[in-house]
Each structure stands twice: as C-alpha cells, then as structure tokens.
Amino acid sequence: VGCLVSKNKVFAAGDDGLDFNGTDCVVEKNLVHKPIEDGLDIADTPPGGGNTFEANRFIKPGAFGVIIKGDANVLRDNKVVQCVQRAFHVISGTGHVLEDNLVAKSGNDGVRVEPEASGVSILDNHFRKPGDDGVEVDGPDVVVDGNKVSGAVEDGFEVDGTGGLYTDNKATGCKESGFQISEGTGNTLTGNKAKGNQDFDLLDLQPGLNDIDLEANDFG
C-alpha cells in the first residue's frame, strides 16, 4: 500500500515485465524491454486499485502491453511499442483512466475495454498503426475523448458498448472504417473527425440507436 516503484529497468523477463497488485501506489519512469509475456500485468489476485502508472516504457512485449483489472487505476504518459497483442487490455473494474499514452504498432487493438469494465476514461491518447482497431469498446459508460488513431489495420474506433461518450476524436488512414458502430447502443458521438479511411469514415450498423449528429461531426 502506498509504494513507489521508480526508474527501474527490466530486460528480457521470462514472464511479465512487471506484475502488480498493490493499492494507492505510484509506478513511474520504468523501462521494460522484450519480456516473454506482458509488459505490465495489473491482474494478480487481488487486483491492484487506485494506482498511478506514469511515464513508463514497454518495448516489444511478447504478449500484451498492459493488462488492467481492479478499480480506478490511472495510466498516464506511457509508451507501448510493438507488443504482440493489444497494447492496453482493460478486462474488468470501474473508473480506470488512460490518458496521454502513445501506442505504436501494436499487434492487435490499441486499447480494448471488455464488457466487464465500466466507467473507463480514454483521453488524449495516440495510436499509430495498430494491428486491429485503434480503440474498441465493449463495456458500458466509457468516455473516449481527444484520441487520435492513424493507419489502423481495421477500424479507428469500434463502438460496441452502451452509454458511451465519444468526443473530439480523430481517425485517419485506417484500412477499414474510421468509426464503426457495430453493436453499440445509447452512445453519443460529437466533434469527431474521420478522413481518408479505406472503407467508410463512419459505418453505422445500428441506425437510430445512437446519438450521432452528422453536423456536429466531420465524417468524410
């Protein structure tokens, strides 16, 4: 409880680079390079909560960049580069915040929020060339604001959750759609931009079930 983990370097770990299940701790300015498994795993029993992970670098993890459980963990100003799986995988819990992170060339989604995670805030992150979607949300009541996705192999933003708020996000150069509303309902999209995406800038497969004012967004 209340620990500080700062300025460590972990090279070629045989499992995860960092495993964490503390509470109210600060984990900052660490370097994890080429672990066999995840860069950071906040998923041990009991899961960690109320922690801040800031200015860490996770380079070429062999699985996920960061696994997130617990509640109210804050991940800010971290870098995840060339992970094999998703960069940020939010599995469960409520109130997590992902802010000002940079993801480059993740093997799968830049971030995915599972249905068991709610009230997550994804703010001002940049996802470059993710291997699947930039941001995929399946959980409820998620706030997605000010994020940029460029060159995603699939969609920039895939909206599958309920009651989410998507504001001032940008998707460019994605191989499928900039924004895809696949299964989501009750979401609000405003102030978003999508340009130069291969299939559609907006693909709405749930017409009438979300609040999407085309005049308040810039698609195409």
Secondary structure, DSSP 8 states (H G I E B T S, - for coil): ---EEES-EEES-SS-SEE---BS-EEES-EEE--SS-SEEE-SSS--BS-EEES-EEES-SS-SEEE-SSS-EEES-EEES-SS-SEEE-SEE--EEES-EEES-SS-SEEE-TTEES-EEES-EEES-SS-SEEE-SSS-EEES-EEES-SS-SEEE-SBS-EEES-EEES-SS-SEEESS-BS-EEES-EEES-SS-SEEESSTTSSEE-TTTSEE-
